[in-house]
Amino acid sequence: MSSNDFPELEINFLSHPELSKLVARDYEELRKLIPSNTPKSVLVLSGSIIEGALSDALISSGKYDIKSVNKLTFVEIIENAKALGVIRKTELSSVLRVYRNLVHPAREVIDQVEFDGADATLARAAVDVVLKELRTWSLFSHAIKQITENEALLLKIFADPPTPLAFEHKWLSYEVYGSISSLVDRGLIVADGEITNKVGEITNRVHIASKAKRYLESLYFEDPMLRESVSINLRNVASLGASGSGAVGFGRNR
């Protein structure tokens, strides 16, 4: 097994300039190693890459800075990253069990740490899983940071409980309705069929994009959304902007 068996790392999804350099450096070194031949080196580098990449995500979230992240243990970094939706699983047992001890020789002796090539192989696989999830999280995190006021009002429909009114949503301004297209373009929602500007007769069903759901819940709403899809009834959308009349749709409900 050579470095060609492992993909090169594109670090454009990492934001902290120094951490990204360290992660890229360690990953390039990891690519050159064979887990069965150098298990300790693979385990240490894998743990370092995961810690550095997830630290970058915590800083990018705006909830931490480099100093506060430095105070966290490896386990705390992983748990906080999971809470933010960066990763879905924390089953990194081989990395957790070995990495935090192997970086301290005295601890390795005291705890009589045992490991082999199988542990190293699992750790190496964990690196790819974490980096893949982090890349996706970074993409949606950026998209969520760009949410406009009108887009926020549209997304709020999914966080609100179903309405007992004639329509599945409260009355919307045409500008809020028009934000559907930009949310679709950024991969946050999905629409059934073509988005139309014909007010009065058409219903558009829109869904929270399956890949975006957990990121919206963890980064934006900070709570589970109550609805995954909703029918936008154009009879309950103002026609301002569609026909220029300024009239509101039928059945205006606030």
C-alpha distance (Angstrom), angle and dihedral (degrees) to the residues before:
residue distance angle dihedral
M1 . . .
S2 3.79 . .
S3 3.78 136.8 .
N4 3.80 87.9 -91.3
D5 3.81 88.5 70.4
F6 3.79 89.5 66.0
P7 3.81 123.4 64.2
E8 3.76 121.1 -115.1
L9 3.78 113.9 -106.4
E10 3.78 120.6 -112.6
I11 3.80 104.6 -158.7
N12 3.79 99.0 -172.3
F13 3.81 88.9 110.7
L14 3.81 91.1 62.2
S15 3.79 114.8 86.0
H16 3.81 109.3 -172.0
P17 3.84 106.4 85.0
E18 3.80 97.5 -147.0
L19 3.79 97.4 40.2
S20 3.80 91.4 48.0
K21 3.81 90.0 54.4
L22 3.81 91.5 50.8
V23 3.80 93.0 47.4
A24 3.80 91.8 48.5
R25 3.80 91.3 48.0
D26 3.81 94.0 50.4
Y27 3.80 92.7 43.7
E28 3.79 92.3 52.5
E29 3.81 89.3 51.5
L30 3.81 91.2 46.8
R31 3.81 90.8 54.3
K32 3.80 89.5 62.4
L33 3.81 95.1 54.7
I34 3.79 130.2 89.5
P35 3.85 109.7 -142.0
S36 3.81 94.8 -144.0
N37 3.81 92.2 51.6
T38 3.80 100.6 40.0
P39 3.82 106.8 23.8
K40 3.80 97.0 155.9
S41 3.80 93.7 50.5
V42 3.81 90.8 47.1
L43 3.81 92.2 48.9
V44 3.80 94.4 48.0
L45 3.79 94.1 45.4
S46 3.81 92.3 45.0
G47 3.79 91.2 52.4
S48 3.79 91.4 46.4
I49 3.81 92.5 50.8
I50 3.81 93.0 48.4
E51 3.80 91.9 46.9
G52 3.80 93.0 47.7
A53 3.80 95.6 45.3
L54 3.80 94.3 47.4
S55 3.81 90.9 45.0
D56 3.79 87.2 55.4
A57 3.81 89.8 53.0
L58 3.81 92.7 49.6
I59 3.81 89.9 52.2
S60 3.81 91.7 45.5
S61 3.82 89.8 54.3
G62 3.80 89.0 64.4
K63 3.79 92.5 -126.5
Y64 3.82 94.6 100.4
D65 3.76 140.6 31.2
I66 3.79 128.7 -153.3
K67 3.82 92.9 -90.2
S68 3.80 95.9 50.0
V69 3.80 91.8 46.0
N70 3.79 89.2 52.1
K71 3.82 89.1 61.2
L72 3.81 92.6 58.1
T73 3.78 123.8 93.2
F74 3.78 120.0 -126.2
V75 3.80 90.0 -103.4
E76 3.81 91.8 49.9
I77 3.80 91.4 50.6
I78 3.80 90.2 53.5
E79 3.82 93.9 45.9
N80 3.82 93.0 47.4
A81 3.79 90.5 48.0
K82 3.79 89.4 52.6
A83 3.82 90.8 49.3
L84 3.82 89.2 54.3
G85 3.79 91.2 50.5
V86 3.80 93.9 -112.6
I87 3.80 91.9 126.1
R88 3.77 129.8 16.3
K89 3.78 100.0 -153.2
T90 3.77 133.8 43.9
E91 3.80 95.3 -170.5
L92 3.80 92.1 126.0
S93 3.79 92.1 130.0
S94 3.80 98.4 147.4
V95 3.79 91.9 49.5
L96 3.80 94.3 42.2
R97 3.77 94.9 45.4
V98 3.78 96.4 48.7
Y99 3.80 110.8 22.5
R100 3.80 97.1 59.3
N101 3.82 89.3 53.4
L102 3.79 101.9 37.9
V103 3.80 92.8 60.5
H104 3.82 87.6 63.4
P105 3.84 112.2 56.5
A106 3.80 93.1 -163.3
R107 3.78 90.6 52.9
E108 3.79 90.3 49.0
V109 3.81 89.1 55.8
I110 3.80 96.5 43.3
D111 3.82 94.4 46.8
Q112 3.80 93.1 39.4
V113 3.78 90.0 -134.2
E114 3.79 114.0 -154.2
F115 3.79 124.4 -164.2
D116 3.77 140.2 151.0
G117 3.77 143.0 -176.6
A118 3.81 92.1 -70.4
D119 3.81 90.5 60.0
A120 3.78 89.7 48.4
T121 3.80 92.3 50.0
L122 3.81 91.2 51.8
A123 3.80 90.8 47.8
R124 3.78 90.8 50.7
A125 3.81 90.3 51.4
A126 3.81 89.9 48.6
V127 3.81 89.5 58.0
D128 3.79 91.5 58.2
V129 3.80 92.6 46.4
V130 3.81 92.8 50.6
L131 3.80 94.0 45.6
K132 3.79 91.5 48.4
E133 3.79 92.1 51.6
L134 3.79 91.4 44.0
R135 3.80 91.3 52.4
T136 3.82 90.5 53.4
W137 3.80 92.3 44.7
S138 3.80 90.6 51.3
L139 3.81 91.0 52.3
F140 3.79 94.0 51.7
S141 3.80 93.0 38.7
H142 3.80 89.1 58.9
A143 3.80 91.6 46.7
I144 3.80 91.6 50.0
K145 3.80 92.4 49.7
Q146 3.81 88.0 57.9
I147 3.82 94.6 56.2
T148 3.81 110.6 132.6
E149 3.79 127.9 -146.0
N150 3.81 92.5 -100.2
E151 3.80 92.0 46.3
A152 3.81 89.1 50.7
L153 3.81 90.7 54.5
L154 3.79 90.5 50.5
L155 3.80 92.9 48.5
K156 3.81 90.8 48.4
I157 3.79 87.9 71.9
F158 3.80 88.6 71.4
A159 3.80 92.0 51.5
D160 3.80 94.5 48.6
P161 3.80 121.4 84.3
P162 3.82 115.6 -105.7
T163 3.79 111.5 -77.8
P164 3.83 120.7 -120.8
L165 3.81 88.6 -144.0
A166 3.79 126.2 106.1
F167 3.79 90.6 -92.6
E168 3.81 130.0 51.8
H169 3.79 90.7 -121.1
K170 3.77 140.1 34.8
W171 3.78 120.2 -101.0
L172 3.79 112.8 -64.9
S173 3.76 130.3 -156.3
Y174 3.79 114.7 -123.6
E175 3.82 89.6 -113.3
V176 3.80 90.9 57.7
Y177 3.80 91.4 47.3
G178 3.80 89.3 48.9
S179 3.81 90.8 59.5
I180 3.82 90.0 73.2
S181 3.79 90.8 85.4
S182 3.79 95.5 54.0
L183 3.81 91.8 46.5
V184 3.81 89.3 51.5
D185 3.80 90.9 48.6
R186 3.81 91.0 54.4
G187 3.79 93.0 48.3
L188 3.81 97.2 -114.0
I189 3.80 97.4 116.1
V190 3.79 136.4 18.1
A191 3.79 125.3 -143.8
D192 3.79 127.8 -150.9
G193 3.76 104.8 -125.1
E194 3.78 129.1 -24.6
I195 3.80 120.2 -24.3
T196 3.80 107.1 -118.4
N197 3.79 133.1 -159.1
K198 3.79 93.5 -154.2
V199 3.80 104.3 117.9
G200 3.78 122.5 -154.2
E201 3.78 109.1 32.3
I202 3.79 112.0 36.5
T203 3.79 129.3 86.5
N204 3.79 120.4 -159.0
R205 3.81 118.8 -162.4
V206 3.78 112.1 -151.1
H207 3.79 127.9 -173.1
I208 3.77 135.2 -162.7
A209 3.80 104.7 -107.8
S210 3.80 107.8 -106.1
K211 3.81 93.6 -130.2
A212 3.80 91.7 47.8
K213 3.81 97.6 48.6
R214 3.79 100.0 86.7
Y215 3.79 92.4 42.8
L216 3.80 92.6 51.6
E217 3.80 90.1 48.4
S218 3.81 95.2 47.8
L219 3.81 101.5 35.0
Y220 3.79 104.3 29.1
F221 3.80 115.2 20.4
E222 3.82 95.4 22.6
D223 3.81 86.0 -151.8
P224 3.80 135.5 70.9
M225 3.79 113.5 -82.4
L226 3.79 114.4 -116.4
R227 3.80 95.9 -144.5
E228 3.78 132.4 35.6
S229 3.80 95.7 -168.2
V230 3.79 138.8 18.5
S231 3.80 136.8 -175.9
I232 3.79 110.7 -121.0
N233 3.80 103.8 -149.9
L234 3.77 110.9 -156.7
R235 3.78 90.8 -152.6
N236 3.80 84.5 71.7
V237 3.81 95.6 50.2
A238 3.79 125.0 89.3
S239 3.80 112.6 -111.6
L240 3.81 93.2 -140.9
G241 3.78 104.5 127.0
A242 3.78 94.4 18.1
S243 3.78 99.7 69.7
G244 3.77 100.5 -1.0
S245 3.82 90.8 -121.4
G246 3.76 95.8 115.6
A247 3.79 90.2 -139.8
V248 3.77 120.8 142.0
G249 3.77 124.5 -124.5
F250 3.79 123.3 -97.7
G251 3.81 115.9 -81.7
R252 3.78 98.4 22.3
N253 3.80 106.9 -161.4
R254 3.78 123.1 -179.3
